[in-house]
Amino acid sequence: MYNHFSKLFALHYIKDVKAASAVMGWMHADVSNGLRYYSPKNAEILHILCEYDAKAKGLYATNNSSNSDLMKELVYKVMH
């Protein structure tokens, strides 16, 4: 997921998004939707993804959350 969002945020700064998305193997229509919903001001998503990756690996463990609980929290934070 981190790879996907980092590329999506990078596309905001590229002039020819259609050509760049083709190089990445992405469909331009899918990229357009992603660019519309996630702007650079949402870049904290990258931080959230790194945080939850670390939690899933046992770092920052403060409780006994299962991986499914962590995934639910992650999706909620990314969507809101």
C-alpha positions in Angstrom: 0.0 0.0 0.0 2.9 2.4 0.8 4.3 1.9 -2.7 0.9 2.7 -4.2 0.2 5.9 -2.3 3.8 7.1 -2.6 3.5 6.9 -6.4 0.1 8.5 -6.4 1.3 11.5 -4.4 4.4 11.8 -6.7 2.1 12.0 -9.7 0.7 15.3 -8.3 4.0 16.9 -9.2 4.4 15.5 -12.7 3.1 17.5 -15.6 2.3 14.6 -17.9 0.3 12.3 -15.6 -1.1 10.2 -18.4 2.4 9.2 -19.7 3.8 8.8 -16.2 0.9 6.5 -15.2 1.5 4.4 -18.3 5.1 4.0 -17.4 4.1 2.7 -14.0 1.6 0.3 -15.6 -1.5 2.1 -14.2 -4.7 2.8 -16.1 -5.0 6.6 -16.5 -8.7 6.5 -15.4 -7.8 4.8 -12.2 -5.0 7.3 -11.6 -7.4 10.2 -12.2 -9.8 8.9 -9.6 -6.9 8.5 -7.1 -5.6 12.0 -7.7 -9.0 13.4 -7.2 -9.5 11.6 -3.8 -6.0 11.8 -2.4 -4.1 15.1 -2.7 -0.6 16.0 -1.3 -2.4 17.3 1.8 -3.3 13.7 2.5 0.4 12.6 2.6 0.1 11.7 6.3 -1.3 8.5 4.9 2.3 7.5 4.2 3.2 8.0 7.9 0.1 6.0 9.0 1.1 3.1 6.7 4.6 3.1 8.1 3.3 3.2 11.7 0.9 0.3 11.2 3.6 -1.7 9.4 5.8 -1.3 12.5 2.9 -2.2 14.8 2.2 -5.4 12.8 5.8 -6.3 13.2 5.6 -5.9 17.0 7.1 -2.4 17.4 5.2 0.2 19.5 3.2 -2.7 21.0 1.0 -1.3 23.8 -1.8 -3.9 23.7 -2.5 -7.3 22.2 -4.1 -6.2 18.9 -4.4 -8.8 16.3 -3.4 -8.2 12.7 -7.1 -8.0 11.7 -7.7 -5.3 14.3 -4.7 -3.4 13.1 -5.9 -3.6 9.5 -9.4 -2.3 10.5 -7.7 0.7 12.3 -5.5 1.3 9.4 -8.3 1.3 6.8 -10.3 3.6 9.1 -7.5 6.1 9.4 -6.7 6.1 5.7 -10.4 6.6 4.8 -11.0 9.4 7.3 
